[in-house]
Every structure is written in C-alpha cells, then in structure tokens.
Amino acid sequence: MTSHCEDCLKLERLCGACSEAAELRAHAMWQAYCRSGHKPIYVPDRPDLVYAEVWQGWRDWVAWNQAGSNLPRAA
C-alpha cells in the first residue's frame, strides 16, 4: 500500500509528462499549420518570439487560435 504522499508524487510526475507531451503536440500542430498555407500573413510564424513578454506556451497559443482559424482541433 502506498502513502498518500507517494500517490501525489506519482500523479505529479504523470501530469508533468502529459503536460510536456501536450506542449510538444501543440507546437507540432502550429508548425504544420504554418506550412499549410492557411495561416494569414499578419499572424507570426514564431509567436513565441513576437509575444515573448506575454507568452504562455504553445498549448495556450494553439487553443486561442483554434477559435477562429483553420487549425485542427486537438484530440
């Protein structure tokens, strides 16, 4: 039987790994979208550099841009 703290540590490691994987998937989705020819010219290819002061990560960027774009929905 594991202690509550051990279970919490396992869950924290799992969530961290899932979060990193989701970030990588979002970045890959954005790169594919940029290559697709559907991205408007006024939207930067590298928003992480253009908006560095307020950058929240690729998942945040992709989720925000999915609202009104041709980006595929994340599974």
N, C-alpha and C positions, 0 to 999 in steps of 0.2 A: 504494500500500500504506500502510495506517495503522499507527501505532505502537501498542504495547500500551496505553500511557497514554491515547491518543486513544480507543481502543476502550472502555477503562474509563470514561472521562468520558461517552461516548455512552450506555453501559449505565446509568450512574448517573442521567443525566437521564431516560432512559426509565423506569427503576424509580421515580423520584420522581414522574413524571407518572402512572404506573399506580397508585401508592400514593394520590395525591391523588384520582384518579378513584374508586378503591375506597372511600375515606373518604366521598366525596360520595354514592355509591350506598348505602352503609350508613346514612347519615343519612336519606336519602330513604326507605329501607325502614322505618326506625324511625318516621318521621313518618306514613307510610301505615298502619303497624300501630297507632299511637296513635289514628288516625281511624277504624279499622275496627270499634272496639267490642269487640275481643277482649282488649285489654290489661287485666289485673287492676287494680283500683282502687289497690292498695297499691304498684304499680310506678310510679315517677315518669315523667311525660311528658318532663321535662328532666333526665335522669340526669347530664348534663354539669355541671349546676349543683349538684344534690344531692350528688353524689360528687366534687366538684371536686378535693379533695385527693388522690384516688387515680385520677382519670380517665385512661384510656389511649387514648381515641378511640372513635369510632363503630363502627369495624370490630370492635374488641375487645368493645364492649358488645353489638352485634348477634350476634356469634359466641357469646358467653357465654349470651345469652338464647335462642338458637335451640335449645339443648339440651333445653329443656323447655317450649316455647311453641308458639304458632301462627304464629310468624314464618316467612315463606317462606325456603327455603334460597337462599343467594346462588349465582349461577352461576359 
